[in-house]
């Protein structure tokens, strides 16, 4: 039986972060997160996590999370907290809050009704 190269003995992560990487074409009626540099923001968060002492956390691109109208969409599990990441400062704030075990209230995804 193969062994995990990272030494894990159980599947899963304590924290799993998905950043929308969906891209719609120019003529689409809805915006897309990829056009807002979501993949660059995801890479920034990934590098921050990798350089930290945080363990068992995964940051990855997702398909469409279906809230692209409200900014670059990100969801953190297991708590299921949804964020809108506007820029690098938002990523840094989210990272600080993750490290402290808090929710970044400033960047919570807000759906205007």
N, C-alpha and C positions, 0 to 999 in steps of 0.2 A: 504494500500500500504506500502511495506517495506521502511525503511529509510537506507541510506548508513551509514555504521559504521564509516566512515571517515568524515562524514558531507558534502560530495559533493552533489551539487544539479544539476549538469550537467555531462554527460559522457565525457570521454576524459582526456587528459593530456596536459599541456603546452609543455612539452618535453617528448618524448618517445624514449627510447634507447633499441635497440635490439642487443644482442650479440649472434653470431652463436654458437649453441651447438650441431651441427651435428657431428655424428661419423660414419665414414666408417670402414668397416672391414679391416684387415691387408692386404688382397690381392687386395684391390681396387687400381685402377690406379691413383687416385687422393688423395691428403692428406685431412685431415679433421680438423676443428677447435678444436673439443673436445680433440683430441690427443695433442693439444698444450695448454692444461689446460684452455680452454676458459671459462669453468664453474667457475673455481676458480677466474679468472679475473673478470667475471661478478659479483660474490659474493663480491669481493673487492670493485667494483664500487658501488654496491648496498649499502654496509655498509657505504661508504663515503657519499653517498647521504643522507642516513637515518640519519646519525650523524650531517648533516649540517642543515642550516636553509632554504635549497631549498625546495620549495613547488610545488606540482602538477607535479612531475616528476616521471616517471616509468622506471625502469631498469628491463629487463627480457630477458630470453633465447628465441632465435628464432630457427626455423628449419634452414635448409641450406640456406644461403644467396648467394651461388653459386660463391664465390670468395675465396675459401679456399686456393688456391695456393699462395695467396698473404699475408698470415698470418691470425691470428685470426681476423675475420671480425666483424665489429660493424657499425651500422648505427643509426644516430640520426635524429629524426623528431621533428618538422615539416620541418626543412630546408633540410633534406635529405642528410646530410653530412656523407660520408663513411670513416671509419678508419680501420687501421690495428693495433691491440694491441699486441705488442710483449711480454710485461712483466708488472710487477707491476708498474714500473716507467712510462710506457706509460699510464696506468690507472690513476695514480696520476696526470699526465699532462693533460689528457682529463678532469678529474674532475675539475682541476683548471680553465681550459678554459671554461667549462660549467658554472661554478660559476661566471666567469667574462663576460659571454655572448660572448665569442670569439670562433673561430675555432682553433683547435690544428693543425696547419699546419705541424708540425713535424711528425704527425702520420696519415696524410691523406692517404687513400688507393691509392697506385700507381700501375697502371697496365702497365707493360712493354710490349711494342708492338714489 
